[in-house]
Amino acid sequence: MKTVYIIDVKSGNLQSLSNAVKYIGGYEIEYITNAEEFSRYDSSIEKLIFPGVGNYAHFVKQLHDRNLVDPIREYIASGRALMGICVGLQSLFKDSEECSSGVQGLGYLGLSLFKFNKNDPLFAENNMIKSVPHIGWNNVDEIKKGPMSLSKNQALYGINTFNKYYFVHSYAAILKDSEIESKVEQYSKQGWDFGFADYGSERFLAAVSYGNFFATQFHPEKSGVAGLQVLKSFLDGQKYGEVSDVEVQNNNELDIKKTLGGLTRRIIACLDVRTNDDGDLVVTKGDQYNVRAPSDNDNSGENKVRNLGKPVELATRYYRQGADEVTFLNITSFRNSPLKDLPMLQVLSKAAETIFVPLTVGGGIKDMEDPVSKQKVPAVKVADLYFRSGADKVSIGSDAVNIAEKYYANGEKGDGTSSIETISATFGVQAVVISVDPKRKYIQDPNVDTKMKCIKIEDPTKYGPNGEQYCYYQVTSQGGRKVHDLGALELCIACENLGAGEILLNSIDHDGSNKGYNLELLRQVKNSVSIPVIASSGAGIPAHFQEVFELECGMDAALGAGLFHRNEYTVNDVKKYLQTSGKMDVRLEESVDL
């Protein structure tokens, strides 16, 4: 059996990449963490993967601290095969706008990385703000072999122009002016191959190749079957390939309207996980966060936790149905000690073996004390534990509320020590999701009764019990049990400023209702932040997903739980509805076989 070597600088989730290589078959994995290990394996290395997640400066600094720069340069000079992924690609450029300290990359391409512009004029024309980071499924819409564009029937290491690939980044090699475009053109004449993608009006390099040297901005290990094909093409040494006429024809026949940014409509399957009354780890679902089902005997007091199935089995089912992401929310079981949460870590590890889309985990991610050693364990190490088990993002809930309260008490400033700040500084803002659990609070006079920004209720049938015409959404923590004097909007703004990369916006009033998402809450938050917002709570039919993706609401993603758990609809049912009824761009995946 052959060996694939992976450079590991302790930056994010490498478990899924290893699993993807093993899933393809015929390969063992060996990690390289420093120059000594590189030297030990050097004579045996034929396939080297160079992945990275998170902060550019942190990643490049790790390369220098581990003395890996020279071995990597020597390996590339030898002509052997190397594949870079995400920040692994970015480190090959000259430098990055992300790094104010002047840290230099490897410089194989004399180009700089720039942050996407949230004030993109294409979005501004529609009174919208472009979400940054760029998170979701996008096309590589042009591939150039040297100075010539490949046809739609051709592929570069399995990358073609109609498949969807998963991107998650704030910075890219953006072709922002004619000088940069000219440089790229010169590299093309020198034999470089490039794949290009668009995010709004900004065009950037999504893939680069020169000789046996190949790198992607997207994550192939998180891009489903299409991504597995890219990895397989690299491992097989198949640089240029053919795409079937049937695939090209099917793509050309789609009658869809692209989003402003170019991303597909992202559907996330969510699993609330906890131990039930028998001590088994199960997926459950509640109405307004009550996970106990009504008892057959109302006087028995034996209301039991709803058991909807085993976490890995359900997650795998949703992946096979086409879920773009899977989220595990660990709602009660081990939240006081995720360090000892072996069942949940095992769920992540097992799920990541065969699920090749992003996995998010939430529940108890904060600074804590190890129950055995009594030593303080910072949140960034707790997060790393989950990343090492297969998670791509961590969701922070109750701790985010405490952090936001301190932020406002400190004059709207962070102190650099919160879980949001430390995790995003190490692993990148895209690794931090804020889970918000708000409940409507009616207000008589918004100028007197609260400091929170209120919503004017336009429909008289929805006025408060005492005729209140205003409301705001008051955040809760601890699974809705504790109420705080803080609005959902204020919480989201604080967390974005502190380094969160995405918002999972729930609504206790709508949870389990099947009557649709809370559109007024979603619109209020979406119109005030520039990071992606995921709509959650209330989806009962496919039409509810279409509502939140319409331009007026403009959600970046929508999450479903109950309607999938009850087998009323599959994920692909929802996507096909969006495609046919809404003419919306979605990623359809019928099979997980290569």
N, C-alpha and C positions, 0 to 999 in steps of 0.2 A: 504494500500500500504506500502511495506517495505521501509526502508531508507538505503542508502549506504552513509557512511561517508568518506570524502576525506580530507586528510591532505594537507593544503595549506600554503606553506611558501613563497608565492609570487615568484615562480620560474618557469616562462614559461607559456605555454598555457594549462590550465586545462579545458577550455571550451569544447574542443573536447572530452576529457575523460567523462565529465558530459553528453555531448550529446550522446556518445556511450552507456552509461549506460541507459539513458532514451530511446534510440532507441530500446534496447533489450526489455525494457518494464517491468512494475511492480515495479519500484523503484523510490523513490524520492532521492534528493541529499542534503546533509548537509555538509558544509565545517567546518573544525577545524583548527584554526590558532594559538592557544596557549594552554597552560596547563589549564587555567581556563575553556575554552570551552570544552576541552577533559574531564575534571572532570564533567562538566555539563551533557554531553551526555553519559558518560562511561557506565552506567548501561543499556543503550539502544543499544549499538554498537554490532552488530553481524558480519557485513562486513565492513572492513576498507581498503581503498586503499591509498597507500603511494607512490605518484608519484613525480618525480623530473626531472628537465631539467637543463643542464648547468654545471657550475663550481662546482666541488666536495666540495672544501673548503667553498665556499659561502653557499652551501646548508647545509652542516653539521653545520656550524656556526649558521645558522638560526634556526636549531633544538635546539641548546643550548640556543641561545638568547631568544627563545620563550618558553623555559623550557619544551620542548616536549620529551626529551630523556627518562626520567623516566616513563612518562605515556605510551610511546610506548613499553618500556621494560615490564612493568606490563601487558599491553594488550597481548603481545606475550606470556608471561608466563601463562596467563589465558587459553591459548589454543584456543582462538577465531580466526576467519579467517582474515588473512591479506595478501594483495597483493602489492608488491613493483614493481615499473616501472622505468626503466632506472637508473637515479641517486638514485632513491628510492631503487633499488637493490644495487647499488654501496655503499651506506652508510651503508649497513649491513656487509661489509667487514672490515678488520682491518684498512687499510689506503690506500692512493693513491699516486702514483708518481706525480700526478698533483699538489699536495699540498706540497710546500717546507717548510711550516711553522709548519709541524708536527701535523696537525689536525687529530684526531683519529676518525674513524668511530665507529659504534656500536659493531663491533667485533664478530658477531654471527658466521662468518667464519673467521678463522685466516689466511686469505690470503690477499695479496696486489694487487692493481690495477696498471697496467703498460700501457704506451702509445704504440700504434701500431708502428711497425718499418717501416718507409717509405723506408728504404733500404733493404727490404725483399729480400733475395737471390733468391726466386722464380721469382720475378720481374726483379732483376738484370740480371738474365740469358737471359732475353729478352730485355735488355737495356731499362728498364722502371723503373719508380719510383711509389711505391704504394701510392695511395691517402690516406691521413689522414686529416680529420676524415673518418671513415668507415660510408659511407652514402649510403643507398639503401636497396634493397630487397634481403635477404639471406635465406638460409635454416638452420634449426636446424637439423643437419644430424645424430645425435645420441642422444637417450634419455635413461638414465639408472635409473631403479627403484632399489635403493640400489646398490649393486655391479653387477646386471644383466641388460643387455641391453634389452629394449622393442623391440618387433617385429614391422615391418612396419604397422601391423594392430592395433597397440595400440597407445594411446595418453596420455599425461600428461596435465591435465587441458586444453584439446582441442589442445595442440601442437602436431603436427605430423612431420614426417621427409620429407614430400614432399611439403607442403605448403610453401609460401614465407612470410617472416615477415620483417617489416620495422625497420632497425637499423640506429641510428645516434649518434655516439660517437667516441671519440679519445682514451679513456682509457677503459680497460676491465680486468677481471680476466684471464689473459693469462697464459696458462700452458707452461711456457717458459723453464722449466728445470725439471729434474727427481724428485727433491725434492718437487716441487709444485704438480706434478702429484701424488706423493706418498701421500701427504696431502689430495688431493681430493679423492684418493682411500680409505683412512682412514675414511673420512666423509661418503663415500658411505656405508661402513661397519656399520656405526653408524645409518644408516637409512635415510640419505639424498638422494634425487633424483636430478639428474642433466640433463640439456639439453646442448649439445655441438654444437658449430658452428666454422667454419674456415673462416679466412680472409687471403687469401694467404697461407703462410706456418704457420701462427700463429693460434693456437687453443685456444678457450676461452669459458667461461661459459656463455651460452645464457639464461639459466633458472635454478633456484634452488627451492627446495621444501623440507620442513620438517614438518610433521604433517599438521596443517592448515596454515602453513607459506609458502608463494609462491611468487616468484619474477621473473621478466623477464628483460633482457637487452634491448630487442626490445620494441617498442611501439605498444601494441595491438590496441589501439584506432586509430592508423594510418596505420594499416595493413589490411584494407579492410574487406571482409567477414571472412577471416581466423582469423584476430585479434578479431573481434566481437565474434567469436566462443570461443576464449580463455577467454574473459571477461565473457561470458555467463556460461562457464563451472565453472569458479571460483564462480560466484554469485549463481549458482545452487548447488555448493558443489560437483561437479562431478570431482574428482581428476583423476581417471583412466577411459578411455573410449576406444571404439572400432572405427576403421576406416574401411569404407566399402571396400570390395574386388574390387569393380568397380573403386574406387578412386586409390587404390594401383596399379591395372592393367594399368589404363590410364597413371599413372606416369611412370611406368616401360617401357611403349611403346614409350616414347618420345626419339627421336633421336636428341640430342643436345650436344653441346660442352660448358662446363663450362668456365667462364672467369677465368683469373689468380687469381683474388681475391675471386671468388665464387659468386659475385653479379650478379643479372640479368641485362639485358640491360634496362635502365630506360628511359621511355618516359614521357615527361612533356607537358601538354597542357597549353598554355599561352593565357591570355586574356588581351588586352590593353583596359583599362576602362577610360572613360571620360564622361563629359556631352556633349550632342550634341547641335545643334543650338536651339532646343526647350526646353532645360533645363533638358532633361531626361538623366539618367545615362545609358550608352550603352557600348557594346563591339564594338571596331572599329579596323581597320587594315589599315596601310598605305604602300606606296611604298617609301622606303628610308625616312621613318618617316613623310610623307605627308599623313594625314588621311582624306583629303578631296577628294571626288570622282569628276571626270571630270563632268562639267556641260553640260546639253543638249544644252544649248545656251552659247557658249564660250564667248559671250559679256555680259552675264548677271551679271557676278560676284557673282552668287549665288551658288558656289560650296559648297556642304553641307558635314558635317562629315558623313562618312560611318557608318551606323547603322546595325550591324550584329546580334543584339539580346540583350537580357537582361543578365547581368553577372551571376546571380545565376542559371538561367535556362541552360545556356550554360555550366557552370562549372559542374552542375549535370549531364548533358548529357555526358560530357567527362569522368567523374568518372564512370558512368555506362558502358561506352565503354572500361574501363580498364586503364585509365590514372594513372600513378604511382604517379604523383604529379600534382597540379594545381597552376599556378602562376597568380596573379592579378597585373598588372602594372598600377598604377594610373597615367596616362601620363600627364594630365594637370589640372584636375578639381580643386583640393583643395590643390595642392602641397605647396602653401604658408602657409597653416594653417591646417595640418592634425588633429590638436587638435579639430577643429570644423568640421571635415570631417564626419559628421554623415551618409551621404549616403554610403560611403565606409566602415565604421565600420558596418553598417547594412548589407551590402553585405557579409562581412566576417562572421558575426554572423549567418546570415541565411544559408550561404553555409556550415558552420561547423556543422549544425544540422543534415545533411544527407550525408556529404562527409567525408569518413573516410580514407583519404590519406593526406599527408602533404600539407598545404596551405602556399604559400609565397605571401607577399605583398610588393610592392615597390612604391616609390613616395613621396618625401619630408621628408624623415626621417633624421633629423639633429637637432642640437641645434637651438632653435627658441624662439621667444617671444610670449607669450599668447596674442592674440589681445584684450582681455577684461581686464585682470589684469595688462598687460604690464610687467609681471614678466618673467624672463628667464626660459625656460623649457628645460632641457637637453635631448639629443637624446635618452638616455636610458629610459626615462619616456615616450617619444613618442612611442618607440618600445613596451614598456610594454602595452600601450593602444591598439596596434594592437594585441599583444599576448593575451590580455584579451578578445579580440573580436573573437578569433579563429585562428589567424595566428600562424604558427610554425616557420617561418623564416621571416626576413625582408631583402629586397633588397635595397642596397644603391648605388646610381648612381652618380649624380652630386657632392654630398658631398665627395664621395670617391676620385674624381679627386682633389679637393681642399686639402684633407687630404694627398694624395700622394705628391702633390707639396710641402707642408710644411715638409713632411718627408725628402725629398731630400734636401731642403733648410736648414734643421736642421742636416745635416751630416748623413742622413739615420737613424734617430732615431725618435721615437714617444715621446710625452710628457705625455701620459696617459689620455688625455682629449678628444680625438677625438671620434666620434660616433662609429667607428669600435672598438676601444679599450674598451670603457665603456660598450657597449652592449655585446661584447664577454666575458668580465670579469665577467659580471653578469649572463648572460644566456648561456654562452658557445660559442665557435667559430662556432659550427654548426648552430647557429641562425643567422649568418651574411653572406649574399650573396652579392657579388659585381657585379653590372651590368655595363658592359663595352661597350661603344658605339664608336668604332673606324672607321676611314675612311682611305683608302689607300693613302699614300703620296709617290710619286716617288722621288728617290734620284739619282743624277748623280755620286757622289763620297761619299761613306759612311764614309771615313776617314776625310773628310773636311766639308761636308754639314750638318752633324747632330751628336749629341752625343748618339742618340738612336741606339739600336741594329737593324741592317737591315737584310732583307731577300734577297738573290740573286735570281732573277727571271730567271728560267731555260728555260722557253718557250719564244722564240723571238716574238711570236704573242701577248704576254702579256706585252711587254716592254712599258714604259711610252710614252707619246705623243712626247717627244723629244729624244726618244731612251734610256731613263733611264733603267738600268738593275738592279736597286736595289729599295727597298721600305721598309717603316715601316708603322705601323698602328697608326695613330695619333688620340689620344682620343678627344672626344667632351663631352660637358655637355649640360644641358638644352634642352634635346630632340634633340641633334645634331646641335643646333643653335650656340653654342660657341665652338671654336676650341682651343686646348691647345698645348703648346710645350712639349708634353709628349707622349711617346709611350705606346701602350696597354700592351706590355710585362713589361715595367718599372712600370706601374700602378699596374699590377697584383702582381708583386714581392713585391712592397711596401705594398700592402694591406694584402698579406699573412703574411708578417713579423709583421704587426700591429695587427693581430688577426682575419682576415676574414677566414671563413671556407669553402667557395665555390665561384666559379667564373661563372657568366652567361656571356658568351662571344658572343656578337652580332657582326654584320658587316653591317655598313650602305651601303656599296657597294653591298651587296647581299640581303638586306632586301626587301621582296616583289618580288624577281626575279624569284622564283621557279626553279632556276637552280642548286641548291645544296648549301651546306654550304661552307664557306671559309676555305678550308682545310689547306692552307699554314699558315694562321693566327692561326688556332686551333693547328696545330702541333707545331708552335713556342712557344706558351704559355704552352701547355701541357708538353712539354719537359723541361720546366724551373721552374715549380712549383710542389709542392707536395700535394696541396689541390685539391679536385675534380673540374673538368671543365665541364660545360654544354654547348654544341654546340647550337647556336641559329642563326637564319636569313638564309633564302634561301631554306628551305625544300619544295619540290613540289611533290615528289613521294616517296614511301617507300624505294626505292633503295638508296636515299640520306641518310637515317638513317643508312643503312647498311655500307655505305662508312665511316661514322665517327666512327662507332664501330669497324671497322677492326683494326687489331693490329698496323698498321702503324700510325693510328691517335689516337686510343685508348681512345676515349672520355668516361667520366663517365656517361653522360646522354645526351639526345638530346631533344630539345624543338621544338614543332610545333605549328603553329597558323593558318595561312591562309588556308592550305589544309584541316584542320579540320573545320574551320568556313564555308568554301564553300561546305561542305558535299561531297567533292571529295573522302575522305577516312575517316574511323573511326580510333580511336586509336588502336583498336584490329585488323583492317586491316593491319596496319603497323607492329604490333607485330607478327601476323601470317606470314607475309612476311619474317620477320627476322628469325622466327622459321623454316620455310620451305626452304627458299632460302639460308639463311646464317647459318642454324643449330645453331642459337643463343638462349641462355637461356633467356626467357622472362616470365613475370607473366601474365597469361591469367585469366581473371575474367569475367565470362559471366553473373553473377547475383549479386545483392546486397541483396538477401534474405537469412536469416539464415536457 
